[in-house]
Amino acid sequence: MTPTEKPGNKRLRILKNTPVDETSQRELIPQNSKPADASCPRCFGTGMEVVPGEGARRCSCRTSDHLEQLFQEARIPARYQHCDLSNFEASIDRPEDISKLRAKGEAILVLDEFPAIDGRGLLLVGSVGVGKTHLAVALLRELIERYRIRGLFYQFGALLRKIQDSYNPISQTSEMAVLQPVFDADVLVLDELGASKPTDWVRDTMMQIINTRYNDKRLTIFTTNYSDKRVSEKDTTELLEERIGVPLRSRLYEMCKTVEIEGDDYRKRSHGA
């Protein structure tokens, strides 16, 4: 024992096969990714996991295999896997894109302030083809990449059908097996809210999902084609609260910021219709 050492001092030991030279330390955290900001329960964003009584090792959340697994488990449809914030079309030179620029700004704000936003998400409202799903998926993908969190995408109708299928006696999936990942995802994108016929069962199921995530302060991003207001007295389009119910719409005011996106149908423009 040297004079500078004190009895009982414990030193952090690097686990076997974990190099400690300066070059290797730089490699522990990928240079093209940002810190996880305490979202990982093992390394708290440092990239190093401390194993009690053993030492430290590179955390599994910093490996490319882990990131790829997170993307696969997010269930993002192939059509939207290219989506990110950089290719969301909104130009400052186009006056008609003002609402899209504002929506993109709100998404960036969520990305930068996560997870300190305390579960308050976004409700993206707009007509068909204005880019709601693109923006929601872009935000989901970048949250997963930056913070290594568990994300999940579901189209509203598809989720309801999967829950209904679990009631089939020959189904090998239970209702809770379908719902638990929806409850537990750090970030959930629920696309086309209100698209299914508003039965009591649909409303009860949605209330269960939203209440659980609301109480657990988990971030949820919704998209919907149904607005909170009609464009004129002659407009007979159903409102969002008519599709999902007043209690559920009220809860969404608490857990999400409503962001309206205006514009033409991108699919019609791109196909020359």
VOGU-3710 file (C-alpha; in Angstrom, 3 decimals, decimal comma):
1> mtptekpgnk> 0,000/0,000/0,000  1,386/3,376/-0,999  1,190/6,407/1,317  -1,505/7,966/-0,881  -3,825/4,968/-0,653  -6,330/4,636/2,155  -7,457/1,357/3,672  -10,709/0,123/2,202  -10,464/2,175/-1,002  -12,212/0,427/-3,893
11> rlrilkntpv> -11,119/1,082/-7,429  -13,377/0,820/-10,472  -12,137/-2,112/-12,509  -12,736/-2,364/-16,241  -14,159/-5,774/-17,103  -12,108/-8,225/-19,101  -11,834/-7,496/-22,843  -12,706/-3,811/-22,267  -9,636/-1,741/-23,334  -8,866/1,345/-21,343
21> detsqrelip> -6,539/3,256/-23,662  -7,622/6,703/-24,819  -8,515/5,577/-28,337  -10,781/2,821/-27,052  -12,467/5,149/-24,627  -13,375/7,431/-27,505  -14,874/4,434/-29,280  -17,119/3,565/-26,355  -19,618/6,219/-27,429  -20,307/6,450/-31,189
31> qnskpadasc> -19,134/9,756/-32,601  -22,256/10,140/-34,768  -24,750/9,865/-31,920  -25,720/12,164/-29,091  -25,735/11,293/-25,378  -28,793/9,441/-24,140  -29,553/12,077/-21,514  -30,287/9,602/-18,743  -32,842/7,680/-20,808  -30,909/4,417/-20,485
41> prcfgtgmev> -31,440/2,869/-17,015  -28,089/1,066/-17,221  -25,628/3,776/-18,233  -27,687/6,999/-17,866  -26,329/8,272/-21,159  -22,618/7,770/-20,400  -22,153/4,747/-22,645  -20,522/2,868/-19,747  -22,446/0,417/-17,598  -21,171/-0,169/-14,055
51> vpgegarrcs> -21,546/-3,756/-12,838  -21,541/-3,886/-8,999  -18,549/-5,776/-7,659  -17,065/-6,283/-11,118  -16,319/-3,030/-12,895  -17,404/-1,151/-16,007  -18,166/-2,175/-19,560  -19,587/-0,665/-22,709  -23,359/-0,432/-22,384  -25,411/-2,463/-24,836
61> crtsdhleql> -27,517/0,631/-25,645  -24,559/2,118/-27,557  -24,192/-0,705/-30,080  -25,506/-0,513/-33,643  -27,195/-3,902/-33,199  -29,206/-2,528/-30,299  -30,287/0,516/-32,320  -31,334/-1,670/-35,244  -33,373/-3,822/-32,868  -35,122/-0,731/-31,499
71> fqearipary> -36,077/0,337/-35,022  -37,407/-3,127/-35,841  -39,471/-3,289/-32,676  -40,965/0,151/-33,434  -43,074/-1,390/-36,244  -42,610/1,570/-38,586  -44,176/0,675/-41,966  -41,752/0,269/-44,862  -43,389/3,189/-46,691  -42,326/5,574/-43,902
81> qhcdlsnfea> -38,919/4,233/-42,940  -37,205/6,938/-44,990  -38,910/9,725/-43,046  -36,837/12,153/-41,029  -37,099/15,817/-40,151  -34,633/16,860/-42,835  -36,789/15,553/-45,698  -40,092/16,863/-44,345  -41,087/19,246/-47,134  -41,726/22,756/-45,857
91> sidrpedisk> -40,160/25,838/-47,395  -39,869/29,286/-45,896  -40,275/30,626/-49,435  -43,777/29,157/-49,757  -46,451/31,090/-47,812  -48,712/28,026/-47,912  -46,092/26,084/-45,917  -46,281/28,285/-42,808  -48,302/25,744/-40,827  -45,897/22,963/-41,855
101> lrakgeailv> -42,915/24,993/-40,684  -44,614/25,593/-37,349  -45,421/21,889/-37,022  -41,818/20,971/-37,801  -40,667/23,476/-35,189  -42,897/21,845/-32,579  -41,466/18,430/-33,452  -37,898/19,726/-33,095  -38,810/21,229/-29,729  -40,071/17,854/-28,501
111> ldefpaidgr> -36,912/16,168/-29,802  -34,585/18,628/-28,066  -36,447/18,757/-24,754  -37,165/15,043/-24,357  -37,411/13,517/-21,756  -37,885/16,660/-19,640  -41,236/17,448/-21,325  -43,004/15,197/-18,804  -44,891/13,156/-21,371  -46,619/16,038/-23,168
121> glllvgsvgv> -46,856/15,024/-26,817  -48,363/16,285/-30,050  -51,725/15,953/-31,769  -51,124/16,582/-35,472  -54,364/17,615/-37,169  -54,907/18,064/-40,883  -56,512/16,783/-44,045  -55,247/13,816/-46,036  -51,785/14,106/-47,562  -50,409/17,150/-45,717
131> gkthlavall> -47,536/15,222/-44,086  -48,871/14,356/-40,618  -47,665/10,752/-40,639  -44,312/11,716/-42,166  -43,690/14,225/-39,390  -44,848/11,848/-36,632  -42,617/9,024/-37,885  -39,684/11,393/-38,406  -39,939/12,498/-34,788  -40,265/8,905/-33,581
141> relieryrir> -37,218/7,765/-35,561  -35,038/10,632/-34,372  -36,077/10,138/-30,748  -35,078/6,475/-31,015  -31,767/7,303/-32,665  -30,819/10,099/-30,284  -32,007/8,684/-26,966  -32,109/4,903/-27,627  -35,672/4,737/-26,285  -38,401/2,165/-26,979
151> glfyqfgall> -40,670/3,537/-29,693  -43,803/2,068/-31,258  -45,945/2,934/-34,281  -49,538/1,806/-34,726  -52,225/2,781/-37,151  -55,375/3,303/-35,075  -57,557/0,833/-36,984  -54,830/-1,817/-37,163  -54,322/-1,686/-33,403  -58,052/-2,139/-32,772
161> rkiqdsynpi> -58,199/-5,094/-35,172  -55,233/-6,729/-33,464  -56,917/-6,346/-30,087  -60,149/-7,804/-31,478  -58,246/-10,739/-32,992  -56,930/-11,581/-29,533  -60,505/-12,412/-28,479  -60,623/-15,268/-31,006  -60,457/-18,618/-29,135  -57,870/-19,945/-31,595
171> sqtsemavlq> -55,681/-16,874/-31,253  -52,363/-17,394/-29,508  -52,264/-13,741/-28,428  -54,043/-12,246/-25,424  -55,461/-8,735/-25,239  -52,844/-7,753/-22,684  -50,050/-9,135/-24,866  -51,148/-6,641/-27,524  -51,725/-3,732/-25,154  -48,687/-4,032/-22,881
181> pvfdadvlvl> -46,146/-2,818/-25,477  -48,521/0,074/-26,239  -48,648/0,958/-22,551  -44,892/0,572/-22,042  -43,410/2,285/-25,121  -41,417/5,377/-24,192  -42,837/7,029/-27,303  -45,992/5,909/-29,118  -47,199/7,149/-32,491  -50,913/6,490/-32,959
191> delgaskptd> -51,750/7,261/-36,569  -55,217/8,183/-37,909  -56,945/8,644/-34,578  -60,710/8,458/-35,025  -60,537/6,522/-38,296  -62,568/3,588/-36,951  -66,299/3,653/-36,305  -66,803/5,231/-32,858  -68,440/2,393/-30,914  -68,502/2,184/-27,115
201> wvrdtmmqii> -65,847/-0,535/-27,275  -63,565/1,628/-29,401  -63,924/4,582/-27,023  -63,378/2,403/-23,931  -60,273/0,821/-25,459  -58,811/4,189/-26,415  -59,553/5,621/-22,983  -57,710/2,698/-21,388  -54,651/3,266/-23,578  -54,576/7,023/-23,210
211> ntryndkrlt> -55,282/7,063/-19,477  -52,505/4,548/-18,844  -49,968/6,523/-20,841  -51,175/9,807/-19,367  -50,759/8,534/-15,809  -47,318/7,100/-16,600  -46,242/10,389/-18,289  -45,267/8,626/-21,501  -44,938/10,646/-24,683  -47,646/10,016/-27,301
221> ifttnysdkr> -47,878/11,504/-30,789  -51,273/11,357/-32,503  -52,310/12,144/-36,055  -55,896/12,653/-37,176  -57,876/13,845/-40,175  -60,611/15,183/-37,894  -60,473/18,788/-36,764  -61,990/20,565/-33,760  -63,883/23,018/-35,936  -65,821/23,114/-39,182
231> vsekdttell> -64,814/25,401/-42,019  -68,346/26,730/-42,518  -71,949/26,321/-41,391  -72,597/24,060/-44,382  -69,695/21,783/-43,491  -71,075/18,452/-42,200  -67,712/16,816/-41,523  -67,552/15,098/-38,138  -65,443/16,758/-35,483  -62,735/14,914/-33,582
241> eerigvplrs> -64,720/14,872/-30,344  -67,643/13,319/-32,234  -65,369/10,518/-33,426  -63,610/9,746/-30,157  -65,947/11,196/-27,515  -65,840/14,344/-25,411  -64,025/12,787/-22,378  -61,208/11,448/-24,539  -60,824/14,710/-26,451  -60,656/16,535/-23,128
251> rlyemcktve> -57,848/14,261/-21,947  -55,914/14,917/-25,145  -55,939/18,639/-24,382  -53,985/17,802/-21,222  -51,470/15,367/-22,669  -50,817/16,856/-26,125  -50,307/20,143/-27,885  -52,671/20,437/-30,856  -50,807/21,364/-34,045  -52,796/22,014/-37,217
261> iegddyrkrs> -51,178/21,377/-40,599  -52,683/22,888/-43,721  -51,929/22,295/-47,376  -52,760/20,338/-50,502  -52,667/16,573/-50,767  -49,006/15,786/-51,427  -49,900/12,453/-53,055  -52,074/14,187/-55,660  -49,341/16,734/-56,419  -46,616/14,123/-56,716
271> hga> -48,662/11,980/-59,110  -49,804/14,915/-61,236  -53,474/14,539/-60,365
//
